[in-house]
Amino acid sequence: MLYSIPGTRLATLQRRVVRQIVATKVPNRRISAAQRDRLVARVVKEQVRLLEERDERHRAIRDRILCVLEDGSLRVAFQPIVDLVDGSVVGVEALARFRTEPVRSPAQWFAEARTVGLGRELELAALRAAVAQLRRLPSQMFMSINVSPKLLTRPTLWTLLGEVSPERLVLEITEHSRIAEYGRVREVVDSLRTLGARLAIDDVGAGFASLKHVLVLEPDLMKLDISLTRDLHLDPARQLLVASIASFASEMSAAVVAEGVETPEELKTLGGLGVRYGQGYLFGRPASLARATRSA
């Protein structure tokens, strides 16, 4: 077991343990060379065991992700985005679904894929599965697809967009996505807009990052975080915040989509605050494209 770890990593572990032992002061006691060597061996053995367990977990994750990429078990569900004024479906959001073991949320699948270096491959597979159904979407509707900032700047995304009608797509960046180079992302977004694609910022109101995303990238749609929508009719403070976001969006020529709309009371309050579009269980759960668009 000890020698299954690469020599350079094992040597690094040994040096680290020795430094820790030397730095430790034991009052009125000296550690002999033999004792030190035994202690080093014991600690390194434990470290190696932990590393091997981690590597085994990563191999299992990698095998699962590769299996999903190869067997086509990744599916896409669609949730309607509705005009709050007349109740018509104006678009759908594509949501990845995994019909394989172990059962876990899509967010967990994508997070695990990133830990083993397959995040981009899994994201691209989800995007391809979504845009493959774009031709079946009614012509007056758009499709919103989730895109990470890293993928947004990759040529592979441009190749994918070249195969469809980008003017019918909304590229959605979540508030939780870290953007290291705003200038580069803004340049790409502007180029995509020349093709007709639009940009949405998801989870607006969930934290500071979303505000910076909005200010720098100037999205076409701002999607309110569910924490702002839930029981909005009971919270005057959140109502003021939502009204301010809606007014700000209007000044920026952007539209607001409220996520997580579940009750008629929330719907009525959102409409009164100037929010134009909504998405949530009140209008429909994620389903097939035909079912998500059937009210059109």
Long-range contacts (C-beta under 8 A, 24 or more apart in sequence): 1-48, 1-49, 1-52, 2-44, 2-45, 2-48, 4-48, 4-52, 5-48, 5-51, 5-52, 9-51, 10-44, 10-48, 13-44, 13-47, 13-48, 14-40, 14-44, 17-43, 17-44, 17-47, 58-115, 58-116, 61-112, 61-113, 61-115, 61-116, 62-116, 62-118, 64-100, 64-102, 64-112, 65-109, 65-112, 65-113, 65-116, 65-118, 65-121, 65-122, 66-118, 67-100, 68-98, 68-100, 68-109, 68-122, 68-125, 69-118, 69-121, 69-122, 69-125, 71-100, 73-98, 73-99, 73-100, 74-98, 74-122, 74-125, 74-126, 74-129, 75-99, 75-129, 76-126, 76-129, 76-130, 76-133, 77-286, 77-287, 77-288, 77-292, 78-133, 78-143, 78-286, 78-287, 78-288, 78-289, 78-292, 78-293, 79-279, 79-283, 79-284, 79-285, 79-286, 79-287, 79-292, 80-279, 80-283, 80-284, 80-292, 80-293, 80-295, 81-144, 81-257, 81-277, 81-278, 81-279, 82-277, 82-278, 82-279, 82-283, 83-276, 83-277, 84-267, 84-270, 84-271, 84-275, 84-276, 84-277, 84-278, 85-271, 85-276, 87-295, 88-295, 88-296, 89-141, 89-283, 89-292, 89-293, 89-295, 89-296, 90-140, 90-141, 90-142, 90-277, 91-141, 91-142, 91-143, 91-144, 91-170, 92-137, 92-141, 92-142, 92-143, 92-144, 92-289, 92-292, 92-293, 93-143, 93-144, 93-145, 93-146, 93-172, 93-279, 94-126, 94-130, 94-133, 94-143, 94-144, 94-145, 94-146, 95-286, 96-126, 96-129, 96-130, 97-286, 119-148, 120-150, 120-151, 120-154, 120-156, 123-147, 123-148, 123-151, 124-151, 124-156, 124-157, 124-160, 127-151, 127-157, 127-160, 128-160, 131-160, 131-163, 131-164, 131-169, 133-289, 134-164, 134-165, 134-168, 134-169, 136-289, 136-290, 137-168, 137-289, 137-293, 138-293, 138-296, 140-296, 141-168, 141-293, 141-296, 142-168, 142-169, 142-170, 142-198, 143-168, 143-169, 143-170, 144-169, 144-170, 144-171, 144-172, 144-200, 144-221, 145-169, 145-170, 145-171, 145-172, 146-172, 146-173, 146-174, 146-202, 147-171, 147-172, 147-173, 148-173, 148-177, 149-173, 149-177, 149-178, 149-179, 149-180, 149-185, 152-185, 152-188, 152-189, 153-184, 153-185, 153-188, 161-192, 161-195, 161-197, 165-196, 166-192, 166-195, 166-196, 166-197, 167-195, 167-196, 167-197, 168-196, 169-197, 169-198, 170-197, 170-198, 170-199, 170-200, 170-220, 170-221, 171-197, 171-198, 171-199, 171-200, 172-199, 172-200, 172-201, 172-202, 172-223, 173-199, 173-200, 173-201, 173-202, 173-213, 173-217, 174-202, 174-203, 175-201, 175-202, 175-203, 175-204, 175-206, 175-207, 175-209, 175-210, 175-213, 175-225, 176-203, 176-206, 176-207, 176-209, 177-209, 177-213, 178-209, 179-213, 182-212, 182-216, 182-217, 185-217, 186-216, 186-217, 189-217, 200-257, 202-259, 203-259, 204-245, 205-241, 205-242, 205-245, 218-252, 218-254, 219-254, 220-254, 220-255, 221-254, 221-255, 221-256, 221-257, 221-277, 222-249, 222-254, 222-255, 222-256, 222-257, 223-256, 223-257, 223-258, 223-259, 223-279, 224-256, 224-257, 224-258, 224-259, 224-275, 225-259, 226-259, 226-260, 226-280, 228-258, 229-258, 229-259, 229-260, 229-261, 229-266, 229-270, 229-280, 230-260, 230-262, 230-266, 231-266, 232-266, 232-269, 232-270, 233-263, 233-265, 233-266, 233-268, 233-269, 239-269, 239-273, 242-270, 242-273, 242-275, 243-273, 243-274, 246-273, 246-274, 246-275, 247-274, 250-274
